[in-house]
Amino acid sequence: MQNTLETQSLPETQNLLEKHQEARTKCLVYTRVMGYHRPVESFNIGKKGEHKQRQHFNEKP
């Protein structure tokens, strides 16, 4: 089953997001730094830049 946002056009998706703006919540992204997890938003500017440059991979089953 596909996500409904993936099957809608961009204007329809934008309208849907605007319609439900009050119900949306902030999403925190955590990453492992020096053995523990921290939210990326608390990083300094250099560490945020380093995080954006990281290459992610998908492990094959």
Backbone as ProteinMPNN parsed JSONL, in Angstrom:
{"seq_chain_A": "MQNTLETQSLPETQNLLEKHQEARTKCLVYTRVMGYHRPVESFNIGKKGEHKQRQHFNEKP", "coords_chain_A": {"N_chain_A": [[0.853, -1.185, 0.0], [0.67, 2.129, -0.945], [1.888, 5.253, 0.329], [-0.354, 7.937, 0.838], [0.496, 10.544, 0.307], [2.513, 10.157, -1.538], [1.165, 9.42, -3.827], [-0.285, 11.605, -4.589], [-0.534, 14.756, -6.361], [1.811, 17.527, -6.372], [0.577, 20.134, -5.757], [-1.801, 19.203, -4.506], [-0.778, 17.811, -2.342], [0.521, 19.893, -0.969], [-1.686, 21.483, -0.279], [-3.0, 19.713, 1.446], [-1.116, 19.502, 3.536], [-1.088, 22.171, 4.461], [-3.719, 22.386, 5.327], [-3.762, 20.716, 7.565], [-1.955, 21.854, 9.316], [-2.004, 22.72, 12.032], [-2.129, 20.348, 13.435], [0.283, 19.14, 13.128], [3.47, 18.027, 14.37], [6.704, 18.792, 15.786], [9.599, 17.234, 14.562], [12.279, 15.556, 15.918], [15.595, 14.869, 15.081], [17.856, 12.439, 15.9], [21.273, 11.552, 16.448], [24.124, 9.43, 16.755], [26.747, 10.359, 18.771], [29.968, 10.272, 19.847], [29.463, 7.938, 21.388], [26.938, 8.275, 22.535], [23.481, 9.338, 22.113], [22.353, 12.305, 20.535], [20.283, 15.187, 19.859], [20.239, 16.507, 16.572], [19.692, 19.191, 16.181], [20.856, 20.478, 18.328], [23.501, 20.664, 17.784], [26.632, 22.401, 17.12], [27.501, 24.827, 14.544], [29.553, 23.767, 12.928], [29.478, 20.993, 13.424], [26.88, 20.444, 12.521], [27.215, 20.904, 9.786], [29.029, 18.866, 9.193], [27.383, 16.665, 9.733], [25.489, 16.89, 7.659], [27.061, 16.208, 5.488], [27.541, 13.54, 5.724], [27.492, 10.208, 4.459], [24.883, 8.032, 3.881], [23.897, 4.628, 4.128], [22.157, 1.702, 2.963], [21.71, -1.317, 4.46], [21.975, -4.437, 2.991], [19.718, -7.223, 3.016]], "CA_chain_A": [[0.0, 0.0, 0.0], [1.486, 3.33, -1.03], [1.54, 6.404, 1.13], [-1.229, 8.814, 0.059], [1.247, 11.715, -0.135], [3.298, 9.779, -2.704], [0.302, 9.258, -4.984], [-0.934, 12.872, -4.893], [0.302, 15.743, -7.025], [2.422, 18.484, -5.459], [-0.398, 21.085, -5.191], [-2.718, 18.508, -3.595], [-0.02, 17.524, -1.125], [0.724, 21.17, -0.271], [-2.978, 21.86, 0.312], [-3.244, 18.811, 2.562], [-0.227, 19.894, 4.63], [-1.563, 23.446, 4.997], [-4.995, 22.132, 6.0], [-3.519, 20.047, 8.846], [-0.77, 22.476, 9.924], [-2.121, 22.792, 13.495], [-2.004, 19.009, 14.006], [1.644, 18.64, 12.914], [4.391, 18.183, 15.491], [8.107, 18.914, 15.422], [10.316, 15.965, 14.548], [13.684, 15.676, 16.285], [16.481, 13.865, 14.501], [18.955, 12.119, 16.798], [22.373, 10.808, 15.872], [25.073, 8.955, 17.757], [27.973, 11.16, 18.833], [30.863, 9.889, 20.959], [28.911, 6.875, 22.202], [25.579, 8.514, 23.019], [22.611, 9.966, 21.127], [22.027, 13.717, 20.758], [19.507, 15.761, 18.755], [21.061, 17.242, 15.621], [19.456, 20.631, 16.316], [21.69, 21.045, 19.388], [24.892, 20.706, 17.318], [27.143, 23.694, 16.676], [27.425, 24.969, 13.09], [30.503, 22.853, 12.296], [28.983, 19.624, 13.538], [25.715, 20.349, 11.634], [27.752, 20.764, 8.434], [29.588, 17.514, 9.108], [26.262, 15.731, 9.692], [24.89, 16.965, 6.321], [27.97, 15.605, 4.513], [27.632, 12.09, 5.929], [26.873, 9.346, 3.463], [24.087, 6.981, 4.5], [23.804, 3.414, 3.331], [21.12, 0.738, 3.336], [22.279, -2.652, 4.566], [21.214, -5.442, 2.254], [19.366, -8.359, 3.884]], "C_chain_A": [[0.889, 1.235, 0.0], [0.968, 4.406, -0.096], [0.698, 7.351, 0.277], [-0.496, 10.051, -0.429], [2.061, 11.4, -1.381], [2.447, 9.709, -3.961], [-0.398, 10.549, -5.387], [0.035, 13.799, -5.621], [0.816, 16.746, -5.993], [1.418, 19.5, -4.911], [-1.379, 20.43, -4.216], [-2.039, 18.219, -2.262], [0.173, 18.795, -0.301], [-0.563, 21.619, 0.41], [-3.285, 21.002, 1.526], [-2.387, 19.185, 3.77], [-0.676, 21.195, 5.276], [-2.854, 23.26, 5.793], [-4.786, 21.564, 7.404], [-2.312, 20.616, 9.587], [-0.834, 22.452, 11.458], [-1.934, 21.435, 14.162], [-0.582, 18.456, 13.887], [2.507, 18.897, 14.151], [5.823, 18.245, 14.979], [8.782, 17.543, 15.535], [11.775, 16.22, 14.896], [14.483, 14.538, 15.67], [17.645, 13.682, 15.467], [20.038, 11.376, 16.027], [23.343, 10.438, 16.989], [26.358, 9.763, 17.656], [28.759, 10.725, 20.066], [30.195, 8.908, 21.921], [27.532, 7.117, 22.776], [24.798, 9.283, 21.963], [22.275, 11.394, 21.523], [21.173, 14.207, 19.605], [20.409, 16.624, 17.871], [20.879, 18.745, 15.788], [20.314, 21.272, 17.409], [23.167, 21.122, 18.994], [25.313, 22.145, 17.027], [27.197, 23.696, 15.152], [28.375, 24.007, 12.364], [30.029, 21.416, 12.305], [27.743, 19.416, 12.663], [26.17, 20.164, 10.187], [28.321, 19.38, 8.201], [28.469, 16.482, 8.975], [25.619, 15.721, 8.304], [25.746, 16.264, 5.274], [28.086, 14.093, 4.666], [26.931, 11.333, 4.816], [26.157, 8.218, 4.186], [24.025, 5.781, 3.575], [22.652, 2.556, 3.845], [21.761, -0.656, 3.326], [21.381, -3.644, 3.829], [20.933, -6.637, 3.16], [20.227, -9.587, 3.622]], "O_chain_A": [[1.765, 1.371, 0.854], [-0.219, 4.465, 0.226], [1.007, 7.55, -0.897], [-0.834, 10.572, -1.492], [2.283, 12.286, -2.206], [2.961, 9.919, -5.06], [-1.047, 10.588, -6.433], [1.253, 13.655, -5.518], [0.311, 16.804, -4.872], [1.395, 19.72, -3.7], [-1.748, 21.036, -3.21], [-2.64, 18.361, -1.197], [0.01, 18.78, 0.919], [-0.534, 22.082, 1.55], [-3.779, 21.51, 2.533], [-2.874, 19.186, 4.901], [-0.652, 21.32, 6.5], [-3.052, 23.91, 6.819], [-5.536, 21.887, 8.325], [-1.71, 19.921, 10.405], [0.175, 22.19, 12.112], [-1.609, 21.379, 15.348], [-0.27, 17.421, 14.477], [2.294, 19.865, 14.881], [6.115, 17.8, 13.869], [8.553, 16.8, 16.489], [12.437, 17.02, 14.235], [14.08, 13.376, 15.74], [18.335, 14.642, 15.812], [19.75, 10.658, 15.069], [23.363, 11.074, 18.042], [26.977, 9.841, 16.595], [28.264, 10.806, 21.191], [30.345, 9.033, 23.136], [26.995, 6.239, 23.45], [25.384, 9.819, 21.023], [21.955, 11.673, 22.678], [21.306, 13.712, 18.486], [21.242, 17.379, 18.372], [21.821, 19.504, 15.559], [20.482, 22.491, 17.415], [23.993, 21.591, 19.777], [24.48, 23.001, 16.728], [26.96, 22.66, 14.531], [28.035, 23.49, 11.3], [30.161, 20.703, 11.31], [27.561, 18.329, 12.114], [25.589, 19.37, 9.446], [28.122, 18.788, 7.14], [28.586, 15.533, 8.198], [25.239, 14.657, 7.815], [25.219, 15.776, 4.274], [28.676, 13.433, 3.81], [25.903, 11.771, 4.3], [26.754, 7.525, 5.01], [24.097, 5.93, 2.355], [22.233, 2.669, 4.997], [22.285, -1.105, 2.306], [20.168, -3.669, 4.035], [21.776, -7.027, 3.968], [20.048, -10.616, 4.273]]}, "name": "protein", "num_of_chains": 1, "seq": "MQNTLETQSLPETQNLLEKHQEARTKCLVYTRVMGYHRPVESFNIGKKGEHKQRQHFNEKP"}
